[in-house]
């Protein structure tokens, strides 16, 4: 089959798959890529959106070969990689339902009931109440407020370096994740963290490391809320301090890749009108800008690599053995990459506390939003097709390319 015929066949297959997904079915054939990657950004309580995205992908039969995460994305990634396909959605739901138990303080429940249907203002009040509950009580099975606080502990001890204790998270991870399955390598798993002393960004990768609960916890150890996690004599913090997306790590491997990049912070936003909105906008820019920069840089790099590859194909035989040509062969790249961006779009009533507002109602809304965005994305046939441009890369953002 020639290249044109192969491209046409892939296109027809993608259209059929999109129709099947629209009807609630599964893709007929695996998309024509060497690797399907799921790339999960950090964002605390917003991470339920990623679980909803995964549920939609699983329903469509698009199980990832590689999951990479940072912070809450690492927890979701480890749950996916550490369970058989048929159990992954249930395990994700067990985690998210477990950490979003309803507050026990009656006045909080009363205020939620009063404001639940009061429009954006009512939801904003209810969300702030829930966020305050998380600040003072923590999230069950995830983190607890440290009592006494860090200022009452002697310098040098772990308790003096964080406001919350995350020791309960280890038991949660051990209950929900089969680490033997992760280390067997059925799915490639990568978790981003930063070395506290050197400041270097590192990836705990099951192709290089034996992954345990401590590696997942290290990737989500955001200071000063959470304490650093010790691994082999070194202390690690949340990878989001350096880069909040593992996309660059996934794209470093030269293979035809279909990457679903699930971000929890949108780079786009309105100019803030008050100091609370300033804090919200700061978080959005801080935690999303590296994702945008990584995508733009990779597109430029891939254009150069593909141009070199096409140029080398047209060289006369007399130049094939030139040393400079041999070097350029190592740079040239004929692989293709399709980057599918699913970005959570926050509601008007969600403010600066959106990443630590662990209420059950909001979690379910985030999950549903991820599920629906993924379903809408998969209705577009081009998402599952190989890029046909000369640069070998396609990006698809539902908010920009998928308006219906």
C-alpha positions in Angstrom: 0.0 0.0 0.0 1.5 3.4 -1.0 1.7 6.3 1.4 -1.4 8.0 -0.1 -3.5 4.9 0.1 -2.3 4.3 3.6 -3.3 7.8 4.6 -6.7 7.5 3.0 -7.3 4.2 4.8 -6.3 5.7 8.1 -8.6 8.6 7.4 -11.6 6.4 6.7 -10.8 4.3 9.8 -10.7 7.5 11.9 -14.1 8.6 10.5 -15.6 5.2 11.3 -14.1 5.3 14.8 -15.5 8.8 15.4 -19.0 7.7 14.3 -18.7 4.7 16.6 -17.7 6.9 19.6 -20.5 9.3 18.8 -22.9 6.4 19.1 -21.4 5.3 22.4 -19.2 2.6 21.0 -15.4 1.8 20.8 -12.8 2.5 18.1 -12.7 -0.2 15.5 -9.0 -0.3 15.1 -6.1 1.1 17.1 -5.1 4.5 15.8 -2.0 4.4 13.6 0.6 5.4 16.2 3.4 3.5 18.0 2.4 5.0 21.3 -0.8 6.3 22.9 0.3 8.6 25.8 -1.8 10.2 28.6 -0.1 13.3 30.0 -1.5 14.6 33.3 -0.7 18.0 34.8 -0.8 19.0 38.4 -3.7 20.8 40.0 -4.9 19.3 43.3 -8.6 18.9 43.6 -9.1 19.7 39.9 -7.5 16.3 39.2 -11.0 14.6 39.1 -11.3 16.2 35.6 -8.4 13.9 34.5 -10.2 10.9 35.8 -13.3 11.8 33.8 -11.1 12.1 30.6 -9.6 8.7 31.3 -13.1 7.1 31.7 -14.1 8.4 28.3 -10.9 7.2 26.7 -11.4 3.8 28.3 -15.0 3.6 27.0 -13.7 4.3 23.5 -11.1 1.5 23.8 -8.1 4.0 23.8 -6.0 2.5 26.6 -2.7 4.3 27.0 0.7 2.7 26.5 2.3 5.4 28.6 1.0 7.5 31.4 3.0 10.4 32.8 2.0 12.7 35.6 3.0 15.4 38.0 1.5 16.1 41.4 -2.2 15.0 41.4 -1.5 13.8 37.8 1.0 11.3 39.3 -1.6 9.9 41.6 -4.1 9.4 38.8 -1.3 8.0 36.6 -0.2 5.5 39.2 -3.8 4.3 39.7 -4.2 3.7 36.0 -0.9 2.0 35.5 -1.3 0.0 38.8 -4.5 -1.7 37.8 -5.9 -3.9 35.0 -8.0 -2.0 32.4 -11.3 -3.3 33.7 -10.6 -2.0 37.3 -9.0 1.4 36.5 -12.1 3.6 36.5 -13.5 2.0 39.7 -10.1 2.6 41.4 -10.0 6.2 40.3 -13.5 6.7 41.6 -12.6 5.0 44.9 -9.8 7.5 45.3 -11.8 10.6 44.4 -14.8 9.6 46.5 -12.6 8.8 49.4 -10.8 12.1 49.5 -14.0 14.2 49.0 -16.1 13.0 52.0 -18.7 15.4 53.1 -17.9 17.8 56.0 -19.2 16.7 59.3 -19.7 20.2 60.7 -23.5 20.9 60.6 -23.2 24.6 60.0 -21.1 24.0 56.9 -23.7 21.6 55.5 -26.5 24.1 56.3 -24.7 26.9 54.5 -24.0 24.7 51.5 -27.8 23.9 51.3 -28.7 27.5 51.5 -26.3 28.7 48.8 -26.2 25.6 46.5 -28.8 26.9 44.1 -28.1 30.6 44.6 -26.3 31.2 41.2 -22.6 31.9 40.9 -22.5 33.9 44.1 -24.1 31.1 46.0 -21.7 28.5 44.6 -18.7 30.8 45.2 -19.7 31.0 48.9 -20.3 27.3 49.1 -16.9 26.5 47.5 -15.1 28.9 49.8 -16.7 27.1 52.8 -15.6 23.8 51.5 -12.1 25.1 50.8 -11.9 26.4 54.4 -12.9 22.9 55.6 -10.0 21.4 53.6 -7.6 24.0 55.0 -8.5 23.1 58.6 -9.4 19.5 58.3 -7.5 18.2 55.3 -8.9 15.5 52.9 -9.6 12.0 54.2 -7.1 9.5 53.1 -4.9 12.2 51.6 -3.6 14.8 54.1 -4.4 16.0 57.6 -3.7 19.3 59.3 -0.5 19.1 61.3 -1.2 19.6 65.1 0.8 21.3 66.6 1.8 23.3 63.6 5.3 23.5 62.1 6.3 26.6 64.1 6.0 24.5 67.3 8.5 21.8 66.2 12.3 22.1 66.4 14.1 23.1 63.3 15.5 20.2 61.4 12.7 17.7 61.9 10.2 16.8 59.2 7.3 18.2 61.2 8.8 21.7 61.1 8.7 21.9 57.3 5.0 21.6 56.4 1.5 22.5 57.5 0.0 19.1 56.6 0.8 15.4 57.3 0.5 13.2 54.2 1.4 9.9 55.9 -2.2 8.6 55.4 -1.7 8.9 51.6 0.7 6.0 51.7 -2.0 3.6 53.0 -4.5 4.9 50.3 -2.0 4.3 47.5 -1.1 0.8 48.8 -4.8 0.0 48.9 -5.6 1.2 45.4 -2.4 0.5 43.4 -0.7 -2.8 42.6 2.9 -1.7 42.5 4.1 -5.1 41.3 2.0 -4.5 38.2 3.6 -1.1 37.7 7.1 -2.5 37.9 6.2 -5.4 35.6 6.1 -2.7 32.9 2.7 -3.4 31.3 2.3 0.4 31.0 5.1 2.9 30.8 4.8 5.2 33.9 6.7 8.4 34.5 6.3 10.7 37.6 7.9 14.1 37.8 9.5 15.5 41.0 12.3 18.0 42.0 15.3 17.3 44.2 15.1 19.7 47.1 18.9 20.1 47.5 20.0 20.3 43.9 16.8 21.9 42.4 17.1 19.4 39.5 13.9 18.1 37.9 13.8 14.3 37.8 11.5 11.6 36.5 10.8 8.4 38.4 10.2 6.1 35.5 9.4 2.4 35.7 11.8 1.7 32.9 14.6 2.9 35.2 13.3 2.7 38.8 11.4 0.4 41.0 8.3 2.5 41.7 6.8 2.5 45.2 4.3 4.7 47.1 7.1 7.1 48.0 7.7 8.0 44.4 4.0 9.0 43.8 4.0 10.9 47.1 7.2 12.8 46.2 5.7 14.0 42.9 2.8 15.6 44.8 4.8 16.9 47.8 4.0 20.6 47.2 5.6 22.9 49.8 4.9 24.4 52.3 1.7 22.5 52.5 3.2 19.0 52.2 6.5 17.7 53.5 9.3 16.5 51.2 9.6 12.7 50.7 12.9 10.9 51.1 14.0 8.5 48.4 17.4 6.8 48.6 18.8 9.5 50.9 17.5 12.5 48.9 14.5 14.7 49.6 12.0 15.5 46.8 9.2 18.0 46.3 6.4 18.4 43.8 7.6 18.5 40.2 5.2 21.4 39.5 7.7 23.7 41.1 9.8 23.4 38.0 7.4 22.3 35.3 3.8 21.4 35.7 3.5 19.1 32.7 5.4 16.0 31.8 4.8 16.5 28.1 8.5 17.3 27.3 9.5 13.9 28.8 7.1 12.0 26.7 8.0 13.8 23.5 11.7 13.2 23.9 11.2 9.6 22.6 11.1 9.3 18.9 8.1 7.3 18.0 4.8 8.0 16.3 2.8 9.3 19.2 -0.8 10.2 20.0 -0.7 12.2 23.2 -3.7 13.2 25.2 -2.5 16.2 27.2 -4.9 16.9 30.1 -4.3 20.3 31.7 -6.0 21.6 34.8 -5.0 25.2 34.3 -5.9 27.3 31.3 -3.4 29.9 30.0 -6.2 32.0 28.7 -8.1 34.3 31.1 -9.5 37.7 31.7 -7.7 40.6 33.3 -8.3 40.4 37.1 -10.7 42.9 38.7 -9.8 42.4 42.4 -7.0 41.0 44.6 -8.7 37.6 44.8 -8.9 37.4 41.0 -5.2 38.3 40.9 -4.3 35.3 42.9 -6.4 33.1 40.7 -4.9 34.5 37.5 -1.4 34.1 38.9 -2.0 30.4 39.5 -3.3 29.9 36.0 -0.3 31.6 34.3 2.2 29.9 36.7 1.0 26.4 36.2 0.0 26.5 32.5 2.7 28.6 30.8 5.2 25.8 30.6 2.7 23.6 28.9 2.2 26.2 26.2 5.9 26.9 25.9 6.7 23.2 25.6 4.2 22.6 22.8 5.4 25.7 20.9 9.1 24.7 21.2 8.4 21.1 20.2 6.5 22.2 17.1 9.4 24.4 16.0 11.9 21.7 16.7 9.9 19.1 14.9 9.6 21.3 11.8 13.4 21.5 11.7 13.8 17.8 12.2 11.4 16.9 9.4 12.9 19.5 7.0 16.4 17.9 7.6 14.9 14.5 6.9 13.4 15.6 3.6 16.6 17.3 2.6 18.6 14.2 3.3 16.3 12.1 1.3 17.1 14.3 -1.8 20.9 14.3 -1.4 22.9 12.8 -4.2 24.7 9.6 -3.4 28.1 11.3 -3.4 27.2 13.3 -0.3 25.7 10.4 1.7 28.9 9.5 3.5 29.9 13.1 4.4 30.6 13.4 8.2 28.2 16.3 8.5 25.5 14.3 6.8 26.1 11.5 9.3 25.6 14.0 12.1 22.4 15.4 10.5 21.0 11.9 10.3 21.0 11.7 14.1 19.0 14.9 14.2 16.5 14.2 11.4 13.2 12.8 12.5 10.5 11.3 10.3 8.1 10.4 13.2 4.7 12.1 13.6 3.1 13.5 16.7 -0.6 14.3 17.4 -1.0 16.4 20.5 -4.6 16.4 21.8 -5.1 19.1 24.4 -8.0 18.8 26.9 -7.9 21.8 29.2 -10.2 22.3 32.2 -12.2 25.5 31.8 -13.0 26.9 35.3 -16.5 28.2 36.1 -17.1 31.8 37.1 -17.7 30.9 40.7 -14.4 29.0 41.1 -11.7 31.2 42.6 -8.2 30.9 43.9 -9.1 28.0 46.1 -10.2 25.7 43.3 -7.2 23.4 43.6 -7.9 22.7 47.3 -11.7 22.6 47.3 -12.3 18.9 48.0 -16.1 18.8 48.1 -18.0 15.8 46.7 -20.3 18.0 44.5 -17.4 19.9 42.9 -15.4 16.7 42.4 -18.3 15.1 40.5 -18.7 18.3 38.4 -15.0 18.2 37.5 -15.2 14.5 36.6 -18.2 15.0 34.4 -16.5 17.9 32.7 -13.5 15.8 31.8 -15.7 13.0 30.6 -17.8 15.2 28.4 -14.8 17.1 27.0 -13.1 13.9 26.0 -16.2 12.5 24.4 -16.7 15.7 22.4 -13.0 15.6 21.4 -13.2 12.1 20.1 -16.1 12.9 17.8 -13.6 14.8 15.5 -12.0 12.2 13.1 -8.8 14.1 12.8 -7.9 13.5 16.4 -7.2 9.8 15.6 -5.5 10.4 12.2 -1.8 10.6 11.5 -0.7 14.2 10.8 -0.5 14.8 7.1 1.5 18.1 7.2 5.1 18.4 6.3 6.1 19.2 9.9 4.8 15.9 11.2 2.8 17.4 14.1 -0.8 18.3 14.8 -2.3 19.9 17.8 -6.0 19.8 18.6 -7.6 21.9 21.4 -11.3 21.4 21.8 -11.9 25.0 22.9 -10.3 26.3 19.6 -10.6 23.6 17.0 -13.7 21.7 18.2 -16.5 24.1 18.5 -19.8 22.4 17.7 
